[in-house]
Amino acid sequence: MYNVQTKTIDNIPTVFIHTEKFKTINLKIQFRSGLERERVSKRYLLSRMMVKKAGSFETESELLKYLAHHYGAHLTSAVTKKGRDHAMSFNLEFINSKFVKEDLNLLKKMSEVLKDVLKTPFEYDAEDTQFFEREKRLYINRLKGLKDNKAQKSFENLLNVMFKDEPYKYLSHGVLEDIENITLEDIKDEHEEMMKNDEAVILIAGHLDEVTDDSLKGLITRDETIRLPYEGYSFKEVTEKEQTDKENVEQAKLNMGFRADANSAEEKMALNVANQMFGGSATSYLFKNIREKESLAYQIHSQTDIKNGFLFVLAGVSPDQVEKAKSAVLHELQRIKDGDFTEEFLSETKHLMRVNRNEIVDKPKGLIALVYNQYLNDSTDDDWEQSLSKVDHELIVKVANQIYLDTVYTLTGK
């Protein structure tokens, strides 16, 4: 069990997640801003630089050595897309001082590390040019490596076709073609913009009986609280598109993108359940029928962006089975639209969703991510359960019939 309490410290919303389940404390700072091509690559590069050089730690190895000395503390950064936005986070996980025999205030020491992480880019100068160029080179190589992954590349190509004139096509880790022209001054400007104008939230999870407001003061200080709207993209009428590219691949990559017109909390939950039934689990129609029964795919699954109402099917198939697999996918979706599923299957799917949710909150990072989503949506665990309980056969059929095929992208052999 856990309970959540939100306060405001230094004009920064601060979420305390009290649980006795973990022996560690997770301290996370979450930044959120609009998803824009002009910023997304800079933000990713900034996030990587900030956790490799901070304060008096001139090198990543010095910082890692310090964290290891303090009972294996672990510092990470991450970027992701949320709704119409780009989110960047910094997380420190460390042992709770109450489980350490020596007299050591680890929260205080780790808070100081996080302060250094957040302020160091203000001090970047010419001496940091070599560090910046190395990180930029690593970044370019990483994205080139992703391009070599045909499944990743084909999904990215699907996004480029489906969202040609929409910011959603940009991945959270940026655009390869934009990296070379980024300068150190650009990174400094992006950091200043983030610290000044991003929505910022502090989240701390663990056994927090000895954690006070004062222990979190000074991480970020602002003159006023910034709260940005959290919205998804509005539903857009589909214009069916299809594109096939050919490369030297043995296995064709079939990608299908759908738009769903789901607005209320209940409809969004029904879309989530429908996806699980369709292709989001090992008991789904796509997995059982297309992969197991008909052997039309080496692997296949569906995934959703519930906030934005997007659904994607990703499959690896033989090049000569692409059209048959595409028709089979649409057939399985039509079955759900026609209500061709049992109450038992629906109940089983909802039960598995509850089980999966319980597994998520059994891990610190999963719990923090869930609570952060609740913060953004102004919702609670009870709201989630009530929405799930309202999902019935009729609502699934209604929402399924509001799912429309938008784009089919195939990467196949020459």
Backbone hydrogen bonds, N-H to C=O, Kabsch-Sander energy under -0.5 kcal/mol:
donor,donor_aa,acceptor,acceptor_aa,energy
3,N,18,H,-1.8
5,Q,16,F,-2.4
7,K,14,T,-2.9
9,I,12,I,-2.4
12,I,9,I,-1.6
14,T,7,K,-3.5
15,V,202,I,-3.3
16,F,5,Q,-3.4
16,F,14,T,-0.6
17,I,15,V,-0.6
17,I,204,I,-3.0
18,H,3,N,-2.7
18,H,16,F,-0.7
19,T,17,I,-0.5
19,T,206,G,-2.2
25,I,94,F,-3.3
26,N,205,A,-2.3
27,L,25,I,-0.5
27,L,92,L,-2.8
28,K,26,N,-0.6
28,K,203,L,-3.2
29,I,90,F,-2.5
30,Q,201,V,-3.1
31,F,88,M,-3.5
32,R,199,E,-1.8
33,S,86,H,-2.2
35,L,84,R,-1.8
36,E,34,G,-0.8
39,R,36,E,-1.5
40,V,36,E,-2.2
41,S,37,R,-0.7
43,R,39,R,-2.6
44,Y,40,V,-1.8
45,L,41,S,-2.3
46,L,42,K,-2.7
47,S,43,R,-2.3
48,R,44,Y,-1.7
49,M,45,L,-2.2
50,M,46,L,-2.3
51,V,47,S,-0.7
52,K,49,M,-1.5
53,K,49,M,-1.2
54,A,57,F,-0.9
55,G,116,D,-0.6
57,F,54,A,-2.3
58,E,56,S,-1.1
63,L,59,T,-1.7
64,L,60,E,-2.8
65,K,61,S,-2.3
66,Y,62,E,-1.9
67,L,63,L,-2.3
68,A,64,L,-2.6
69,H,65,K,-2.1
70,H,66,Y,-1.2
71,Y,69,H,-1.2
72,G,68,A,-1.5
73,A,67,L,-2.1
74,H,93,E,-2.6
76,T,91,N,-2.4
78,A,89,S,-1.9
80,T,87,A,-2.2
82,K,85,D,-2.0
84,R,231,E,-1.5
85,D,82,K,-2.5
86,H,33,S,-3.5
87,A,80,T,-3.2
88,M,31,F,-2.3
89,S,78,A,-2.7
90,F,29,I,-2.0
91,N,76,T,-2.7
92,L,27,L,-2.7
93,E,74,H,-2.5
94,F,25,I,-2.2
96,N,23,K,-2.8
99,F,96,N,-2.4
100,V,97,S,-1.8
104,L,102,E,-1.4
106,L,104,L,-1.3
109,K,105,N,-1.8
110,M,106,L,-3.0
111,S,107,L,-2.2
112,E,108,K,-1.8
113,V,109,K,-1.6
114,L,110,M,-2.3
115,K,111,S,-2.3
116,D,112,E,-2.1
117,V,113,V,-2.4
118,L,114,L,-2.1
119,K,115,K,-1.8
120,T,116,D,-2.3
122,F,119,K,-1.6
123,E,120,T,-2.5
124,Y,121,P,-1.1
128,D,125,D,-2.3
129,T,126,A,-1.6
132,F,128,D,-2.6
133,E,129,T,-2.8
134,R,130,Q,-2.2
135,E,131,F,-2.2
136,K,132,F,-2.4
137,R,133,E,-2.1
138,L,134,R,-2.4
139,Y,135,E,-2.2
140,I,136,K,-2.4
141,N,137,R,-2.4
142,R,138,L,-2.1
143,L,139,Y,-2.2
144,K,140,I,-2.2
145,G,141,N,-2.1
146,L,142,R,-1.8
147,K,143,L,-1.6
148,D,144,K,-1.0
149,N,145,G,-0.6
149,N,146,L,-0.9
150,K,148,D,-0.9
153,K,149,N,-3.0
154,S,150,K,-2.5
155,F,151,A,-1.9
156,E,152,Q,-2.3
157,N,153,K,-2.3
158,L,154,S,-2.1
159,L,155,F,-2.2
160,N,156,E,-2.0
161,V,157,N,-1.9
162,M,158,L,-3.2
163,F,159,L,-2.7
164,K,161,V,-0.9
166,E,163,F,-1.9
169,K,166,E,-1.7
170,Y,167,P,-2.2
174,G,171,L,-1.9
178,D,175,V,-1.6
179,I,175,V,-0.6
179,I,176,L,-1.3
180,E,176,L,-0.5
182,I,179,I,-2.0
187,I,183,T,-1.7
188,K,184,L,-2.2
189,D,185,E,-2.4
190,E,186,D,-2.6
191,H,187,I,-2.4
192,E,188,K,-2.3
193,E,189,D,-2.3
194,M,190,E,-2.4
195,M,191,H,-2.7
196,K,192,E,-1.7
197,N,193,E,-3.1
198,D,193,E,-0.7
198,D,194,M,-1.3
199,E,32,R,-2.3
201,V,30,Q,-2.1
202,I,13,P,-2.5
203,L,28,K,-3.1
204,I,15,V,-2.5
205,A,26,N,-2.3
206,G,17,I,-2.0
208,L,206,G,-1.2
211,V,208,L,-1.5
212,T,210,E,-0.5
215,S,212,T,-0.6
216,L,213,D,-1.7
217,K,214,D,-1.1
219,L,216,L,-1.2
222,R,10,D,-1.9
227,R,225,T,-0.6
231,E,229,P,-0.6
241,K,406,D,-2.7
243,Q,408,V,-2.5
245,D,410,T,-2.6
247,E,412,T,-2.6
249,V,247,E,-1.9
252,A,250,E,-0.5
252,A,317,V,-2.1
253,K,411,L,-2.9
254,L,252,A,-0.6
254,L,315,A,-2.4
255,N,253,K,-0.6
255,N,409,Y,-2.9
256,M,313,V,-2.5
257,G,407,T,-3.2
258,F,311,L,-3.2
259,R,404,Y,-2.4
260,A,309,G,-3.3
261,D,402,Q,-2.3
262,A,260,A,-1.3
268,K,264,S,-2.5
269,M,265,A,-2.0
270,A,266,E,-2.3
271,L,267,E,-2.2
272,N,268,K,-1.9
273,V,269,M,-2.5
274,A,270,A,-3.0
275,N,271,L,-2.2
276,Q,272,N,-1.8
277,M,273,V,-2.2
278,F,274,A,-2.4
279,G,275,N,-2.9
280,G,275,N,-2.0
281,S,276,Q,-0.5
284,S,281,S,-1.4
285,Y,277,M,-2.5
286,L,278,F,-2.9
288,K,284,S,-2.6
289,N,285,Y,-2.7
290,I,285,Y,-0.9
290,I,286,L,-0.9
291,R,286,L,-1.6
292,E,287,F,-2.2
293,K,288,K,-1.8
294,E,289,N,-2.9
296,L,290,I,-3.2
297,A,290,I,-0.7
298,Y,316,G,-3.1
299,Q,316,G,-1.0
301,H,314,L,-1.8
302,S,279,G,-2.1
303,Q,312,F,-2.4
305,D,310,F,-2.7
306,I,304,T,-0.6
309,G,305,D,-1.7
310,F,305,D,-1.7
311,L,258,F,-2.1
312,F,303,Q,-3.0
313,V,256,M,-2.5
314,L,301,H,-2.6
315,A,254,L,-2.4
316,G,299,Q,-2.5
317,V,252,A,-2.5
317,V,315,A,-0.5
321,Q,318,S,-2.5
322,V,319,P,-0.8
325,A,321,Q,-2.8
326,K,322,V,-2.7
327,S,323,E,-2.3
328,A,324,K,-2.0
329,V,325,A,-2.4
330,L,326,K,-2.1
331,H,327,S,-2.0
332,E,328,A,-2.2
333,L,329,V,-2.0
334,Q,330,L,-2.3
335,R,331,H,-1.8
336,I,332,E,-1.3
337,K,333,L,-2.2
338,D,334,Q,-2.4
339,G,336,I,-1.2
340,D,335,R,-3.2
341,F,339,G,-2.0
346,L,342,T,-1.9
347,S,343,E,-2.7
348,E,344,E,-2.6
349,T,345,F,-2.2
350,K,346,L,-2.2
351,H,347,S,-2.2
352,L,348,E,-2.3
353,M,349,T,-1.9
354,R,350,K,-1.8
355,V,351,H,-2.3
356,N,352,L,-2.8
357,R,353,M,-2.0
358,N,354,R,-2.1
359,E,355,V,-2.0
360,I,356,N,-1.9
361,V,357,R,-1.9
362,D,359,E,-0.6
363,K,360,I,-1.5
367,L,363,K,-2.7
368,I,364,P,-2.5
369,A,365,K,-2.3
370,L,366,G,-2.3
371,V,367,L,-2.5
372,Y,368,I,-2.6
373,N,369,A,-2.1
374,Q,370,L,-2.0
375,Y,371,V,-2.3
376,L,372,Y,-2.4
377,N,373,N,-2.3
378,D,374,Q,-0.9
378,D,375,Y,-0.5
379,S,374,Q,-2.1
384,W,380,T,-1.8
385,E,381,D,-2.4
386,Q,382,D,-2.6
387,S,383,D,-2.4
388,L,384,W,-2.3
389,S,385,E,-2.5
390,K,386,Q,-1.4
391,V,388,L,-1.2
392,D,390,K,-0.7
396,I,392,D,-2.3
397,V,393,H,-2.1
398,K,394,E,-2.3
399,V,395,L,-2.6
400,A,396,I,-2.8
401,N,397,V,-1.7
402,Q,399,V,-1.8
403,I,400,A,-1.5
404,Y,259,R,-2.9
404,Y,402,Q,-0.5
406,D,257,G,-2.9
407,T,257,G,-2.0
408,V,241,K,-2.2
409,Y,255,N,-3.3
410,T,243,Q,-2.2
411,L,253,K,-2.2
412,T,245,D,-2.7
412,T,410,T,-0.6
414,K,247,E,-0.8
